[in-house]
């Protein structure tokens, strides 16, 4: 299932990771491991935030997907099921009209 992972990074942990030079390593490692369909980074609510679009095959993938963001950056994590245009069209075609 296609999911959007939103990771809101703890400011102090993020500052530490940037000062130590580990932020690039942490993000590069996450992107290599997770192989997101898309990855976006920017501020939200005054915090560093990243949004990753992932295709998760099983709910058991949630812990290993989120854990590095928790342990390395003390991030708040949200998973949201999402669709692309093709998924939406497929879903709508399954609705009955009557």
C-alpha positions in Angstrom: 0.0 0.0 0.0 1.3 3.4 -0.9 1.9 5.4 2.3 3.1 8.9 3.1 5.5 9.0 6.0 5.7 12.5 7.6 8.6 12.9 9.9 8.7 16.1 12.0 12.2 16.4 13.4 13.0 17.5 16.9 14.8 20.9 16.6 17.5 20.2 19.1 18.3 16.7 17.7 18.2 18.1 14.2 20.6 20.9 15.3 23.0 18.3 16.8 22.8 16.2 13.6 23.6 19.2 11.4 26.5 20.4 13.7 28.0 16.9 13.8 27.6 16.4 10.1 25.4 13.3 10.6 22.2 14.8 9.1 23.3 14.1 5.5 24.4 10.5 6.5 21.0 9.9 8.3 18.9 11.1 5.4 21.0 9.4 2.8 20.8 6.2 4.7 17.0 6.4 5.1 16.5 7.2 1.4 18.8 4.3 0.3 17.1 1.9 2.6 13.5 3.0 2.0 13.7 3.8 -1.7 10.8 6.2 -1.7 8.8 7.0 -4.8 9.2 10.6 -3.8 10.9 12.6 -1.1 10.3 16.2 0.0 11.9 18.3 2.7 10.9 21.6 4.2 9.6 23.5 7.2 6.2 22.8 8.7 4.9 24.3 11.9 8.4 25.8 12.5 10.1 22.4 12.4 12.2 20.5 9.9 9.9 18.0 8.2 10.3 15.3 5.5 7.6 13.6 3.5 8.3 10.3 1.9 6.0 8.4 -0.4 6.6 4.7 0.1 5.1 1.4 -1.1 4.7 -0.8 2.0 3.8 -4.4 1.3 2.9 -5.2 4.9 2.2 -3.4 8.2 5.2 -5.2 9.7 7.3 -2.8 7.7 6.1 0.2 9.9 8.5 -0.3 12.8 11.8 -0.6 10.8 10.7 2.2 8.5 10.0 4.7 11.4 12.6 3.6 13.9 15.6 5.5 12.5 13.7 8.7 12.6 12.7 8.1 16.2 16.1 7.0 17.4 18.4 9.4 15.4 16.2 12.5 15.3 13.6 12.1 18.0 11.0 12.7 15.2 7.3 12.6 15.4 6.1 10.2 12.8 2.8 9.9 10.9 1.8 7.4 8.3 -1.1 8.3 5.9 -2.4 6.0 3.2 -2.3 7.9 -0.1 -3.1 7.3 -3.8 -1.7 8.5 -7.1 -4.0 9.3 -10.0 -4.0 5.8 -11.3 -4.9 4.4 -7.8 -7.8 6.9 -7.5 -9.1 6.0 -11.0 -9.0 2.3 -10.1 -10.8 2.9 -6.9 -13.5 5.1 -8.3 -14.1 2.5 -11.1 -15.0 0.0 -8.3 -17.8 2.2 -7.0 -21.3 1.1 -7.8 -23.5 3.7 -9.5 -26.7 2.5 -8.1 
